[in-house]
């Protein structure tokens, strides 16, 4: 799944990665969907931007962006009977990207668990880019990132202690309302 939030510079290179993955795993049917997610991105990351900046004293837009994508992933999984969602978060990026910090992954897992879904991060155990590159090469997949570039990339500083968890928890009701809108399913967020 590649969510279209309106916050990224989209190119056609992602389709190349999808084809590489299909080729690497020919016995598995791999479907690629691209849901429009601008509404949930706006509700999480932009609607209260002034108060978020005042409270957290840093730009957490990319964290909100990731939460929007996860909401879309949850909605998609629930409507298609999928029980497991896998992310490409890498351990060696946890210090650089707030959405890949252990606390962010923990909160994300709690959100998925509220819907009886498993959120897995199999690459989080890789502590170096070289480890990931060798694994990709083993499957014949290009080692260069083909992700769309966020308009907000490189526009943030390290968040203050506790900000990531607090920010994500403050957005949970917004996430739940969106997922209910898309699926009709409610969740107990007291997890």
C-alpha positions in Angstrom: 0.0 0.0 0.0 1.2 3.5 -0.9 -1.1 6.1 0.7 -1.6 9.3 -1.2 -1.6 12.0 1.4 -0.8 15.0 -0.8 2.3 15.6 1.3 4.8 13.8 -0.9 6.4 14.3 -4.3 5.1 11.3 -6.1 7.1 9.6 -8.9 6.5 6.5 -10.9 9.5 4.7 -9.4 7.4 3.1 -6.7 5.8 0.9 -9.3 9.3 -0.4 -10.2 9.7 -1.5 -6.6 6.4 -3.3 -6.7 7.4 -5.2 -9.8 10.7 -6.2 -8.1 8.9 -7.5 -5.1 6.5 -9.4 -7.3 9.4 -10.9 -9.2 11.2 -11.8 -5.9 8.2 -13.6 -4.6 6.5 -15.2 -7.7 4.4 -17.7 -5.7 2.6 -14.9 -3.8 0.0 -12.7 -5.3 1.0 -9.2 -4.5 -1.6 -6.5 -4.9 -0.7 -2.8 -4.8 -3.2 -0.2 -3.7 -2.9 3.5 -3.5 -5.7 5.0 -1.3 -6.2 8.7 -1.1 -5.5 9.8 2.5 -5.3 13.6 2.4 -8.2 14.0 4.7 -6.9 11.9 7.6 -3.4 13.4 7.1 -4.9 16.9 7.4 -6.9 16.0 10.5 -3.9 14.5 12.3 -1.0 16.6 11.3 -2.3 19.9 10.0 -5.7 20.8 11.6 -4.1 21.7 15.0 -0.6 22.6 13.7 -0.3 25.8 15.7 -1.2 24.2 19.1 1.0 21.2 18.2 4.0 23.5 17.5 3.3 25.4 20.7 3.0 22.3 22.8 5.8 20.1 21.4 8.2 22.9 20.2 9.2 20.9 17.1 7.7 19.8 13.8 5.9 16.5 14.2 4.2 16.6 10.9 6.0 13.5 9.6 4.9 11.6 12.7 1.3 12.7 11.9 1.9 11.7 8.3 2.9 8.2 9.4 -0.1 7.9 11.6 -2.4 8.8 8.7 -0.8 6.1 6.6 -1.2 3.6 9.4 -4.9 4.6 9.7 -5.3 3.8 6.0 -3.5 0.5 6.5 -5.8 -0.5 9.4 -8.9 0.4 7.3 -7.6 -1.6 4.4 -6.7 -4.6 6.5 -10.1 -4.6 8.2 -12.0 -4.4 5.0 -10.0 -7.1 3.3 -9.7 -9.5 6.2 -6.0 -9.0 6.6 -4.7 -9.7 10.1 -1.0 -8.6 9.8 0.4 -5.3 8.6 4.2 -5.1 7.9 6.2 -1.9 7.8 9.7 -1.3 6.4 10.9 0.6 9.4 14.6 -0.1 9.8 16.5 -0.2 13.1 19.4 1.9 11.8 16.9 4.7 11.1 15.4 4.9 14.5 17.7 7.7 15.6 17.0 9.8 12.6 13.3 9.4 12.0 10.8 9.9 14.8 8.2 7.6 13.4 10.8 4.8 13.6 11.8 5.4 17.2 11.0 2.4 19.5 8.4 4.4 21.4 6.6 5.4 18.2 6.6 1.7 17.1 5.2 0.7 20.5 2.4 3.2 20.2 1.7 2.1 16.6 1.5 -1.5 17.7 -1.1 -0.5 20.4 -3.2 1.2 17.7 -3.1 -1.9 15.5 -3.8 -4.2 18.5 -7.0 -2.2 19.3 -8.3 -3.6 16.0 -7.0 -7.1 16.7 -4.3 -6.6 14.0 -0.6 -7.3 14.3 1.9 -4.6 13.3 5.3 -6.0 12.4 8.6 -4.3 11.7 10.9 -7.2 10.5 13.6 -4.8 9.4 13.8 -3.1 12.7 16.3 -5.6 13.8 18.8 -4.5 11.2 21.2 -2.0 12.7 23.0 -1.0 9.5 22.2 0.0 6.0 24.6 -2.7 4.7 22.6 -5.4 6.4 19.5 -4.3 4.7 21.2 -4.0 1.3 22.6 -7.5 1.4 19.1 -8.9 2.3 17.6 -6.9 -0.6 20.2 -8.2 -3.0 19.6 -11.8 -1.9 16.0 -11.4 -3.3 17.1 -9.4 -6.4 15.6 -6.1 -5.1 17.2 -2.8 -5.8 19.1 -1.4 -2.8 18.2 2.2 -3.4 15.2 3.7 -1.7 12.3 4.3 -4.1 10.1 6.1 -1.6 8.3 9.3 -2.5 9.9 12.3 -0.9 7.9 14.2 1.7 7.4 17.9 1.4 8.3 18.1 5.1 11.5 16.0 4.9 14.4 17.5 6.6 12.3 20.2 8.2 12.3 19.0 11.7 14.5 18.8 14.7 14.7 16.0 17.4 11.5 16.1 19.5 11.7 16.9 23.2 11.6 13.9 25.5 8.1 12.4 25.7 6.8 14.4 22.7 6.5 11.4 20.3 4.4 9.3 22.6 2.3 12.2 23.8 1.7 13.5 20.3 0.7 10.0 19.0 -1.6 9.4 22.0 -3.3 12.8 21.5 -4.2 11.8 17.9 -5.7 8.3 18.8 -9.3 9.5 18.9 -8.9 11.1 15.5 -7.5 7.9 14.2 -10.3 5.8 15.7 -13.0 8.2 14.2 -11.5 7.9 10.8 -11.2 4.1 10.9 -14.8 3.9 12.1 -15.9 6.1 9.2 -14.1 3.9 6.7 -15.0 0.5 8.1 -17.8 0.9 10.6 -15.6 -0.8 13.2 -15.0 0.7 16.6 -12.0 0.0 18.8 -11.3 0.2 22.5 -8.2 2.5 22.6 -7.6 1.8 26.3 -4.8 -0.6 25.4 
